[in-house]
Amino acid sequence: MTQRIKAIRGMNDILPQDSPVWQFLESRVRQLLSQYGYGEIRLPIVEYTDLFKRSIGEVTDIVEKEMYTFEDRNGESLTLRPEGTASCVRAGEEHGLLYNQVQRLWYTGPMFRYEKPQKGRYRQFHQVGVETFGMGTPDIDAELIIMTARLWRDLGISDLVTLQLNSLGSNTARAEFRAALVAFLQERREQLDEDSKRRLESNPLRVLDSKDQGTQAVLKNAPSLLDFLDAESRDHFEQLKAMLTAAGVKFEINSRLVRGLDYYCKTVFEWVTSALGAQGTVCAGGRYDGLVEQLGGKATPAVGFAMGMERLVLLLDAAGVVQHLTPAPDVYVVSEDATAALLLAESLRNQAPSLKVQCHCGGGKFKKQLKKADDIGARFALILGESEISSGQVGIKFLREAREQITLSQTQLHTFFAQILAAQE
């Protein structure tokens, strides 16, 4: 017997019973971004490897250990995108969208990182990314954060997430902090975990993200990045905090929040939750004013964020939202005359486009068809027997209510279901 081929570990199928919550989430996100005036950009999944090396940083975990990189038939090094910001900057610069312009852009799709799969962290995962260009003032930072807060309210998960906020300052300020942090940690090197010892040589700010309890105990007395902020970054940060406070967005200052990508400066933020175990970040971003120039363009202020769709789906489940989403049809048409059933279903779809109508196919007796209608969760079964077909009528069986079956003229169906739909609004 031929061995079955399974999905690659960490790359998961989204099955029909799971799709409704994804569709619900995607539609809410799309509606929100349209409301705020953001335009969608669609980006390729594969880019030249150098794009990510130059943007993310060659000594980051993503570039060193997590990217899916390969040579194509021309011998060029290509990479499945591990994140979307670099691709968005590349596209904006390539098509002349950035210099001396203001842009509000968003994208969605799969990203790829070779990590150990666990709940909320996969090798193929989906993100929505939002990027803005040409605005260097803190009001656009505030808009992005306020917009995400609105999304959490719309989704019913506000109580499950907390906003953490920090400022990385300028490159000069961060370099001064880096030197102070390295000096502090070198004196306590033997108390650090092995991964932090390695990072101390290559990317010391990432030690602040360590999950090791011993390393975190050492970091309690470490220098704070906020003490090294330059005057401009400090003023930017104070204005941002004042705007969020005025908008009623609560936040916590986390001076150890640095993010895992080299291109960030000034504002960084994360929305975190305790409802998903170790994978607690559901949305994160910040300002990256130097990235466009770093990738060959002219200096352009920029700020954005990305949210993990899988983690948001898990949060919706934790909040009890998922159980109210169902792919079940409103109406299931049953008949032993397949042609009559198909024509009635099409007529009903024409009359009531928002009604979910499924027609039984594949034959079978009425009893079997009605059981199928009930099993899939349909609200009504429309019954077309010989007598109904000859008289132009249809039987309506209420599958979710304790009501007697009724018979209507087929011409009355539109009015009947229009009243049903109106009552649902």
N, C-alpha and C positions, 0 to 999 in steps of 0.2 A: 504494500500500500504506500502511495506517495506521501511523504511527510508534509504536513501543513506548514505554510509560511506564516509566521506571526509578525506583528508590528515590532519595530525596533524599540528596545527598552527606552522608556522615557519619552516616546513619541506616541501619543494616544489618539484613538478614534473618539469622535464625539457622536454618540448614537442618537437616533431619532427621539428617544424619550428624554434626552438631555438637551436637545437643540432649543426648545422653547425658552429656557432661561438664558441661553446665549443670545437668542434673538431679542428677548426683552432687554437685556443689558445693552446690546449694540444699538438698539433703536433709541433707548434713553440717552446714550452717549451722543449719538448722531444728532438728535433733537437739541440737546444742550449746546453742542458746539455750533450748530447753525444759529441758535438763538443769540450767541455771543459774537457772531460774525466771523467764524473761522472757516477757512476753505480747505477741502480735502485734497491731499496730494498722494498719489499712488507710486510706490517706490519698488525697485527690483529687489528680489530676495538675495541675489548674489552680487557682490561687489569685489573690486580689486582688494587684495589683502592689505595693501599699503594704506588704504583709507582708514582702516581700523587701528593699525599700528600707530599711525601719525596722530589720530584723534584720541583714542582711549588711553594710549601709553604702552610702550613695549614691556614695561615691568609690572603691569597689572595682571591679576589672576586671569582675567578674560583672555588677554592676548597670549599669555604664557601657557595656559593650561586648558582653556575652555572653547576655543574657536574651532569650528569645522572648516579646515583649510585644505585645498587640493590644487593640483595643477591641471589645467585643461589641456586640450590636444595641441594648443600652440605653446605649451610650456609656461603659460602665465599663471601666477598664483592668485587663486580666487577664494573667497570665504563666504559661507552662508552668514548673513548678517546676524551678529550677536545683540545688536541694539539698533535703534532707528535714527538717533540724532545725527550721527555722522553722515548717513545716507541722505537725510533731509538737507543738511548743509551742502553736501556735494551737488545735489540736484538743484538747489536754489542758486548756487554759484554758477553752475554749468549753464543754466537757462536764464541768467541775468535777473533774478528775482530779488537780490539782496541789497546791493550797494545803493545807498541813499534812498532806500524804500522801506516802508513799513509792511510787514507781512505777519499774518496770523494763520498758521497752517496746522493741519492734523493728518494723521495717517493711522492705519491699523493693519495688523497682519502677524504672521508667525515670525519668531526670532529663534535662534539656535545657539545653545551652549552645551558643551560636554561637561555635565555635572552629575553627581550621584543623585538619581531620581528619588524624590520623596514627596509626600503630600504638599502640594502648592509649589513644587519646584520640579520642572521637567526639562528634557533636552530640546524638545520643541515646545515653545510656549507662545502665547499670543499677547500682544500689547496694543494699547492705544497710546500714541505719542502725540503731544501737542508742543509746537515750537513757535516762538515769536521772534521777529528780527527787526532791528532798527529803533528799538526803544530802550534807552539806558536808565530810565527813571524807575523808582520803586513801585509806581502805580501799576505797571504791567505785571510785576511780581505778585502784587496783591490781587490783581484780577484773576490770575491763574489759580491762586490758592482759594479765593472766594468761589470761583467757578467749581472747583472740586468739592468744596463744602456743600454747594448747592446740589451737586450730583449725589452725594451721600444722602442728603435729605430726600431727594427724589426717589432713591432706591430703598429708603427705609433702613439704612445701616449706620446712621450718624452716631448712634450710641456705641457702636463697636469699633470706632476708629478715633485715634488721637493724633493731632498735628504736632510734629517736632520740627524745630526751626533752629538754624544756625547761620553764621556768616563766615566764609572762608577768607574774606578780605582780598587785598590785591596780591599779585604774585610776589611782590617784595615783602609784604607783611607775612605771607604764608611761608616764605623762605626763612624769615627770622624765627617764626614759631617752630618750623621744622628743625632748625639748628638747636633750639632750646629743648625740644622734645627728645631729639637724638641724644643730647648730652645727659638728660635726665635718665633715659632708659639704658644707656650704656653703663651707667653706674649700678644698675639693677638688672643687668642682662641675665644673670643666672636665675632670676625669679620669673623670667618670661617663658611662655610655651615655645616649642620649636618653630612653629609657623611664624610667630611674632619675631623670633630671632632672625629668621630669613628676611622678613619684611623690613626689619630695622636697617638692613643694608641696602635694600632695593626701593622700598616705598614705605617709609616709616609712618606716614599719616594713617596707613591702613592698620597699624597696630591698634589704633583707637577703636576699631571695629571688632577686635578679638572677642570671641565668645568664651574664652578660657577664664575661669573664675580667678585663678592666681594672677593672671595678667591684668584683669580688671581691678583686682585689689591694689596692684602697683599703680595703676592709672589714676586712682582716686586722688593722689597727691601730685599728679603730673601738671605741667603748665597748661593753662587754658588758652585756646586759640583766640578767644574774645579779648584777652588782655593785649594782644598784638595787633589788633585791627588798626589800619590807617584811618585818618580823619574822614575821608570820603566814604569808605566802607562803613564806618561806624554811623555816619549820618544817614546813609542809605538804609541801614538796618533799623535804625530808630524810626525812620519814616514808615518803613514797611510794618513794623510792629504797631505803630499808631493807627495805620489804615486798617489792619486786621482787627484791632480792638474796636475801632469805630464801627466796623461791619459786623461785629458780634461773633467773630471767628476766634475760638479759644485755641491757645497754643502753649507748648512747653519749649523752653530754651534747652537745647541739648548741645553743649559745647564740644562734644566728641563726635558729632555728626559731620562726616567729611565726604561721604559718597565714594563709590569705588572707581570713578573715572577721573583721569587727570585733567580734563578740560574745565572743571567747575571753578568758579570764583564768586566772591560775594555770597549772595543768597543760596542756601541749600535747604531743602525741606523733605520730610517724609511723613506720610500718613501711615501709622502703624496700628496693629491690632494684637490683642492677646488671645483672640478666638481661633487662631490657626496654628498654634504651637510655635515651632522654631521659625517658620516662614512668616514673620510678622509684618513685613512691609508690603502694602498693597498699592501705593502710589508714591513716586519720588521724583525729585527734579531739582532744578536750580538754574543759576545764571552761568553762562559760558561765553563771556564777551570776547575771548581771544580765539575761539575755535575757527571762525571763518577765515581770519588772517592766517592761522596755523595751517589751514588746508589750501592756501594759495590765493584767497580773496583779499579784499580791503577790509580794514578793521570795522566790525559791525557788532553792536551790542545785541545780545540774544539771551533768552531765557525760555525754559520749557520743562516738561515733565513727561513721565510715562507711567501708565497704570497696567498692572498685570491682570489679564482677564480671568485666568484660571482662579486666581486668589479671590477676585471679586465674586465669581460664581460660588466659591465656597462660602464666602461671607453672606451672600444672599440666602444660601441654604441654612446657615447658622441663624439668620434673622427670621427664618420661616417664610420667606418670600417665595421660594421655589415651589412649595406645595400648592400654591395658588395658580401656578402656570401649568397648563395642560394642553397637549396637542390634539385633544379629543375634538371630533367634529360636533357641530351643533345638531346636524341632521344626518341621518343614515337612511338611505332609500333602499327598501327591500321589495323584491318582486321576482316571480318566476318567469316574467317576460323581460329579458335583459334589455331589449330595445326600448320598451316603454319606460323602464327605470332610468336609462341613460338620458332619454329625452326630457323626462321630468326633472332630473337633476340639473341638466343644462338650463332649462327654463327658469328654475329657481335661482341658479347662479346669476342669470341675466337680470332677474328682478331684484335680487338682494345680494349685491357683490360682497358685502361684508359678512355674509353668512357662510359658515364653514359647512360645506355639503359633501358628503362622501357617498358614493353609489356602490352597492354590493356587486362584486364581480366574482366569477368563478363558479356560479351555479349553487345548487343546494335548496332544500326545502325551507319554507317560511320559518319554522322553528329554529333551524340552524342559523338563518340569517339574522333573526331577532336576537339570538344569543350573542352573535358577533357584535351587533349594534350595542348591546348592553356591556359586553366585555371591554370594548374600546372606549367606553365612557360617553357615548353620544347622549344628547339630551332628549332628542325626539327620533322616533322611527317613522318614516313615511311608508305606508303599506299600499302596494298596488296589486290587488288580486284581479281576477277576471272580471268580477262585477264592477270594481272601481274603474278599471280601464274602459269597459263598455259604457259606463255612465258618466265618464269624465270627472270622477271624484277621486279622493285619496283618503285613506285612514291615517290618523295621527295618534301614535302611541306615546304616552309620556313615560319616559324611562327613569326620570329622576324625581318625579312627583307622584303622589298618591291620587291620581285623577283617572277617571274613566276615559277610555279611548273615544275619540270623536271622529266624525267624517265630515269633510268639507268638499266643496267644489274646487277643482284645481285652480280655477280663476280666483278663488278666495285666499290662496296660499300667501300671495304677496302681502295682503293686508294683515293676515294673521301673524306673519313673521316680522312685519314692520312694527307691529305693536310689541312683540317680544323684544326686538332690538332697542326700541325706544325706552322700554322699561329698564334695560341694562345700563343706559347712559346716565 
